[in-house]
Amino acid sequence: MIASTQNIIFEFDRNFGLELEFSKNSNKEFLSNIISKSFPNDIIRIAQWEKNVDNIEWVCKSDSSCGYEIASPVLNSSNDLEKIRSLVLALKENGAKTSPKCGIHVHIECKDFNIHQLAKVISQWIKCEAIIFCMFPKYRRLSKYCRPLLNNSALRLDTKHTPKQIIYMNSKRKHKSLNIRGYKKRGTIEFRLLEGVLRADDIVTWTKFCLYFFKNVQAYPKPKDLKIITFFDFWEFMKFNKESNDDNIEEIKMWILKRLKRNCPVSIFRNQADRISEQYDI
């Protein structure tokens, strides 16, 4: 593909939050102590499991799927993401533990969205989902905690569903790669795919990808169908084929290509990604 000369700039224009899951070897008091040492002026609360909405504090709480989790305060900037990076490094250095059951969940605020905007995000995610899943290791692709939306047999990929149909058919369960059940109660969409790791670069870059995907979708009309797209189409849809002076976008692009090279089980997607990777000597 020939790159466009239009510059694409990434902006943190929406509130977001993270949930970091840990195994039973890392209890709430242990996690709270690390946060306290990292950010002495921040508020930290220890709780049983609960829903967190617009919290201003760090919440260390129980999690039924893996053990424990940290819910971040509401975040809204690159500085906040660097704060997440430093916390993850501190957690790793102090011996925090994760397991294959753990995940990283990114919540993005959508309180201002109507059903048409929400249905558009869901539809575009479904079209890209097969490619996005290829960025993740096998155990995460098969995890019962982040199953594909495309597993929903009620969806017909060649049909133009109404916004209400798309929302209804994808809001029955929370353990999906894109969880929209919190749309009404929390005012967020939850991206659940990233495996529970203590690799700061993965967590930060995946969060940037989710924010950029969410923002980018708004530039397009609702798709006419839900058919899976090629990797070349995905690259163009994300505007990665256009020139950018933004380090955030370049970071996301390199992260995707490297993850696909390591994890992708679908030969056609891998071959297409390899052709693009040649431009970057990856």
N, C-alpha and C positions, 0 to 999 in steps of 0.2 A: 504494500500500500504506500501511496505517496502522502507524506505528512502535510497537513494543512499549515499555513503560516499563522493561523489564529492562535494566540496564546490562551491557555486555559489556566485559571487560577483557582486554587482550593481555598475555601473560606470556612471557618468555624462559625456558622451562622445559626446554630441550633443547639439547645441544651442536650446533654447526653449523660449517661452514667454507666458504670461497670459493676458487675458482680464477679468476684474471683472466688472459685471454689477450691476447697482443700480437703484432704483426707482426714480421718478420725485421729491421726497422729498430730494434728495441728489444731488444738482446741481454741475456743473463743478468747480466753484470757491470754494465751500465747500470742495470738494474732493481734489483739488489742495492744499488748505491750510493745510489739514491733512498730505499730502505727504511731504510738505515743512517743517512742524514741525518735522516729523519723520526722514527725511533725508535732513538736511539743505544744504548739498553740492551737491545734485543731481539737474539736470536740469528738469524742469517741463514745459509742454506746454499745453495751453488751446486751443481747436480747435472745429470746427464743425465736423460732421462725416467725416472720411477719412480712407483710407487704410493705415496701418502702416507697413512699411517694413524696417527691420534692424535699427529701431530707437534706439538712444542712450539715449533718455529721456523718462520720464513718460509722457503719453498723456492723458489728461482728455477731453473727447469729448461727443457729443450727441450720443444717440443710439435710433433708431426708434422703437425698440421692447419694451423697458422698461423705458427709460429715459436718463440715462447717463452711461458711462463706463470709467474705467481706463485701458489703455494699457500699459503694463510694457515695460521697455527697453529689449533688448536681454539679456537673462540669460543663464548661462552655468555651474552652480555649486551648491553644497549643501549650500554654504554660501548665494547664491542668493535666494534659497528657504527659508532660515531662515529670510532673509530680507522681503520676501513676508509674512511670518508668523507674523513678528513684525508689518508690515503695516496693516494687517487684524485686529490684536488686537487693534491697534490705531483707525482704522475706526469704529470698534464696540464700543469702549470706548467713542468715540466722537459722537455717535448716527447716523452713516450712516445707511441708510435703503435699504432693498431689497424687492422684491415682487415675487410671483410665476412665473412671466414672466421672471425673471432674471436668468442668467446662468453664469457659469465659463467656459471659453474656453481656452484650452491649445494648443498652436501651437508648433509643433516640426519641426525643419529644415530638409528638404529632397532635397536640391538643387542638391546634388550629385547623386540622384536616377535616374535610367533609368525606363522605363515602366514596366519591369519585376519585379523590386524590389517594385515599387509602387503597382502593381497588387497583389503582394504577401501579402503586409500589408492589403489591402482591403479584400482579400480572407480570411485571417486568422481572421480578425475582424468579418466578416460575420459569420464564423463558431462559434465564441465565443460570438456573440452579444446578443443572447437570455439570456445567463448567466449574461453578464455584465449589461444588462438592469435590472435584478433582484436585483442589488445593490442599486437601486434608488427608491424613493417614487413614489406612483402612479401618482401624478400630473406631475412629471417630465417624467415618462415613456410615458405619454399621450401628452406631450407638442408638439406643432406644430413646435417648434424651434429646436428639436433634434430627428427627426423621424428615425426609424430603416432603415438601408440600405435594410433589407429584405422585406420592403414594396414595393420594386421595383419589379413589376410583371414580368418584362422582364427577370429576373434571374431564371435559372433553377438550383436547388440545386444539382441535380444529374449529371450535365453536366460539362465538363471541358472547360470553356470559355477561349478564348485567352486574353492576357493582355490588348489589345486594347479594346476588348468588355467589360471587367470588368471595366476599367477606364471610358469608354464612358457611360456605363449604370449607373454609380454612380457619375457622375459629372454634372448632369443637374440642381441640386438644392443645395444650401448651407445649408439649415436647416435640416441636417442629423446628426446622432450621430457622424459620421466620415465625415468631410467635406474635399473633395479633390479639390475643385474648385480653391483654392489658390496655387495649386502645381506649375503651370506655372508662375503666376504673383508674388507670394510671396515666392515660394520655401518652403512652409510649408504644413503639414497636420494638420487639426484642430480637436481636440477631444472636443465635445460640450455637453457632457451628464451631467456633474455635475450641480446640482441645485445651484441657486444664494444664497449662504449662507455666513455668516460671522463667520464661524467656521474654525479657522486656521488649525486645524489638518486635517479636511476633504480636504481642498484645497491643502495643502502640500502633503498629502498622495496620493490623486488622481493624482496629477501631477507626482509623483514618479511612480505610476502604469502606466500611459500613456507612460512615458519614458522607463520603463522596458518592457512593452508590445512591444513597437516599436523596442527596441534593441533585444528582445528575438525572434521576428519573423524572424530576419535575420539569425538565426541559423538553420532554417528549409527550405526545398524546398517548392515551390508553391504547395498547396494542390491539390489533384486530383479532388475534388468536393467541393461544398459549403454547405454540410450537417451539421446541427447543432450537436455539440458534447455534451457529458454528462459533468456534473460537475467534475467527476473524471478525464475525459480526459483533461478538461480545467486545472485542478490542475497540471496534469503531463506535459501538454504543456507549462505551465508557469514555470516549473521546481520547483514548490513549494514543491514537494515531496522529494526534495534533501536537504541535510543538508547545512546550511549556517551560517557563522559567521558574516554575514552582517546585522546590525540592520535595514537598510532600507528595505530589503526583508522581514524580520520578521514583520516589521511595516505594510507593504502592505498586507501580509497574514492575519494578525489579523483584519485589517480594512475591508477586503473583507468578512471575515466570520461574523463579527459583523453586517455589513450592510445587508448581506443576511438574517441573523436571524431576522432583524428588518423589511426588506422590501420585501423579496422574495414571490411572489404570486404563484409560480409554485412548486407544492408539490414534484415532483421528484427531482428538483434541491435543494430544501430546505432540503429534507431528506438526500441527498448525502452530502450536506454541513454540516449537523448536525453530520454525522458520522465522518467527518474529524475534526469538532470542538471539539469532545470528546477528541481528543489527546491534546488539548490545554486548556481544562477546561473552554470553553467559553459557 
